[in-house]
Amino acid sequence: MLYAWNYFVLAAVREPGERELRIGFDLHARELEMVGVMTETGWLIYHAMTPPSRKTRNEISRALGEGK
């Protein structure tokens, strides 16, 4: 999961500098959906699942301006 978080392929910022939604691939080539929050010591990933949901893909598409 940490590899997927650090080398994500798509992301949407939910709260600038505080909370992000990311999609990335782990070391076994599984596509992961992850949500993390910035803490004083770095990112805390509090949600991860595979495969990413349609809702997550739609949120990222809207953030990238693709859902217009």
FIKOLZA-1660 file (N, C-alpha, C; in steps of 0.1 Angstrom, whole numbers, plus 5000, padded with zeros to 4 digits):
% residues 68
   i   px   py   pz ch aa at
   1 5008 4988 5000  A  M  N
   1 5000 5000 5000  A  M CA
   1 5009 5013 5000  A  M  C
   2 5020 5013 5007  A  L  N
   2 5028 5025 5008  A  L CA
   2 5034 5028 4994  A  L  C
   3 5038 5017 4987  A  Y  N
   3 5043 5019 4973  A  Y CA
   3 5032 5026 4965  A  Y  C
   4 5020 5020 4965  A  A  N
   4 5009 5026 4957  A  A CA
   4 5006 5040 4961  A  A  C
   5 5007 5044 4974  A  W  N
   5 5005 5057 4978  A  W CA
   5 5016 5067 4973  A  W  C
   6 5028 5063 4974  A  N  N
   6 5039 5071 4970  A  N CA
   6 5041 5073 4955  A  N  C
   7 5037 5063 4948  A  Y  N
   7 5038 5063 4933  A  Y CA
   7 5024 5062 4927  A  Y  C
   8 5015 5070 4932  A  F  N
   8 5001 5070 4927  A  F CA
   8 5001 5074 4912  A  F  C
   9 4990 5070 4905  A  V  N
   9 4988 5074 4891  A  V CA
   9 4977 5084 4889  A  V  C
  10 4968 5085 4899  A  L  N
  10 4957 5095 4898  A  L CA
  10 4954 5099 4912  A  L  C
  11 4950 5112 4914  A  A  N
  11 4947 5117 4927  A  A CA
  11 4937 5129 4926  A  A  C
  12 4930 5131 4937  A  A  N
  12 4921 5142 4939  A  A CA
  12 4923 5147 4953  A  A  C
  13 4924 5160 4954  A  V  N
  13 4926 5167 4967  A  V CA
  13 4912 5170 4973  A  V  C
  14 4909 5164 4984  A  R  N
  14 4896 5167 4991  A  R CA
  14 4897 5179 4999  A  R  C
  15 4908 5181 5006  A  E  N
  15 4911 5193 5014  A  E CA
  15 4926 5196 5012  A  E  C
  16 4928 5208 5005  A  P  N
  16 4942 5211 5001  A  P CA
  16 4952 5210 5013  A  P  C
  17 4963 5203 5011  A  G  N
  17 4973 5201 5021  A  G CA
  17 4969 5192 5033  A  G  C
  18 4957 5186 5033  A  E  N
  18 4952 5179 5044  A  E CA
  18 4947 5165 5041  A  E  C
  19 4939 5163 5030  A  R  N
  19 4933 5151 5027  A  R CA
  19 4933 5148 5012  A  R  C
  20 4937 5136 5008  A  E  N
  20 4938 5132 4994  A  E CA
  20 4932 5119 4992  A  E  C
  21 4927 5117 4980  A  L  N
  21 4922 5104 4974  A  L CA
  21 4931 5101 4963  A  L  C
  22 4937 5088 4964  A  R  N
  22 4947 5084 4953  A  R CA
  22 4943 5070 4948  A  R  C
  23 4947 5068 4936  A  I  N
  23 4947 5055 4930  A  I CA
  23 4961 5051 4926  A  I  C
  24 4966 5039 4929  A  G  N
  24 4979 5035 4925  A  G CA
  24 4980 5020 4925  A  G  C
  25 4991 5015 4921  A  F  N
  25 4993 5000 4920  A  F CA
  25 5003 4996 4931  A  F  C
  26 5000 4985 4938  A  D  N
  26 5010 4979 4947  A  D CA
  26 5020 4971 4940  A  D  C
  27 5029 4965 4948  A  L  N
  27 5040 4957 4942  A  L CA
  27 5036 4944 4936  A  L  C
  28 5023 4941 4937  A  H  N
  28 5018 4929 4931  A  H CA
  28 5008 4933 4919  A  H  C
  29 5009 4945 4915  A  A  N
  29 5002 4951 4904  A  A CA
  29 4987 4951 4906  A  A  C
  30 4983 4952 4919  A  R  N
  30 4969 4954 4922  A  R CA
  30 4966 4969 4923  A  R  C
  31 4955 4972 4917  A  E  N
  31 4951 4986 4917  A  E CA
  31 4944 4990 4930  A  E  C
  32 4948 5000 4937  A  L  N
  32 4943 5003 4950  A  L CA
  32 4937 5017 4951  A  L  C
  33 4926 5018 4958  A  E  N
  33 4920 5031 4961  A  E CA
  33 4924 5034 4975  A  E  C
  34 4929 5047 4978  A  M  N
  34 4934 5050 4991  A  M CA
  34 4930 5064 4995  A  M  C
  35 4927 5067 5008  A  V  N
  35 4925 5080 5013  A  V CA
  35 4934 5082 5024  A  V  C
  36 4941 5094 5024  A  G  N
  36 4950 5097 5035  A  G CA
  36 4948 5111 5040  A  G  C
  37 4952 5113 5052  A  V  N
  37 4952 5127 5058  A  V CA
  37 4966 5130 5063  A  V  C
  38 4970 5143 5061  A  M  N
  38 4983 5147 5066  A  M CA
  38 4983 5149 5081  A  M  C
  39 4993 5144 5087  A  T  N
  39 4994 5146 5102  A  T CA
  39 5008 5153 5104  A  T  C
  40 5011 5156 5117  A  E  N
  40 5023 5162 5120  A  E CA
  40 5036 5154 5115  A  E  C
  41 5034 5141 5115  A  T  N
  41 5045 5132 5111  A  T CA
  41 5045 5127 5097  A  T  C
  42 5035 5131 5089  A  G  N
  42 5034 5126 5075  A  G CA
  42 5020 5121 5072  A  G  C
  43 5018 5114 5061  A  W  N
  43 5005 5109 5057  A  W CA
  43 5001 5097 5065  A  W  C
  44 4988 5098 5069  A  L  N
  44 4982 5086 5076  A  L CA
  44 4971 5081 5066  A  L  C
  45 4973 5069 5060  A  I  N
  45 4964 5063 5051  A  I CA
  45 4953 5056 5059  A  I  C
  46 4941 5060 5059  A  Y  N
  46 4931 5054 5068  A  Y CA
  46 4921 5046 5060  A  Y  C
  47 4922 5046 5047  A  H  N
  47 4913 5038 5038  A  H CA
  47 4920 5032 5026  A  H  C
  48 4919 5019 5024  A  A  N
  48 4925 5013 5012  A  A CA
  48 4916 5001 5008  A  A  C
  49 4913 5000 4995  A  M  N
  49 4906 4989 4990  A  M CA
  49 4909 4986 4976  A  M  C
  50 4907 4974 4971  A  T  N
  50 4909 4970 4958  A  T CA
  50 4897 4962 4953  A  T  C
  51 4892 4965 4941  A  P  N
  51 4896 4975 4931  A  P CA
  51 4890 4988 4935  A  P  C
  52 4895 4999 4930  A  P  N
  52 4888 5012 4932  A  P CA
  52 4874 5012 4928  A  P  C
  53 4865 5019 4935  A  S  N
  53 4851 5019 4932  A  S CA
  53 4848 5029 4921  A  S  C
  54 4836 5028 4915  A  R  N
  54 4832 5037 4905  A  R CA
  54 4831 5051 4910  A  R  C
  55 4826 5052 4923  A  K  N
  55 4825 5065 4929  A  K CA
  55 4838 5072 4930  A  K  C
  56 4849 5065 4934  A  T  N
  56 4862 5071 4935  A  T CA
  56 4867 5075 4921  A  T  C
  57 4865 5067 4911  A  R  N
  57 4870 5070 4898  A  R CA
  57 4862 5083 4893  A  R  C
  58 4850 5084 4896  A  N  N
  58 4842 5096 4892  A  N CA
  58 4847 5109 4899  A  N  C
  59 4850 5107 4912  A  E  N
  59 4855 5119 4920  A  E CA
  59 4868 5124 4914  A  E  C
  60 4877 5114 4911  A  I  N
  60 4890 5118 4905  A  I CA
  60 4888 5124 4891  A  I  C
  61 4879 5119 4883  A  S  N
  61 4877 5124 4870  A  S CA
  61 4872 5139 4871  A  S  C
  62 4863 5141 4880  A  R  N
  62 4857 5155 4882  A  R CA
  62 4869 5164 4887  A  R  C
  63 4877 5160 4896  A  A  N
  63 4889 5168 4900  A  A CA
  63 4898 5171 4889  A  A  C
  64 4900 5162 4880  A  L  N
  64 4909 5164 4868  A  L CA
  64 4902 5172 4857  A  L  C
  65 4889 5175 4859  A  G  N
  65 4882 5183 4849  A  G CA
  65 4877 5174 4837  A  G  C
  66 4876 5161 4839  A  E  N
  66 4872 5152 4829  A  E CA
  66 4857 5149 4829  A  E  C
  67 4851 5152 4840  A  G  N
  67 4837 5149 4841  A  G CA
  67 4827 5160 4837  A  G  C
  68 4831 5169 4830  A  K  N
  68 4822 5180 4826  A  K CA
  68 4813 5177 4814  A  K  C
% end
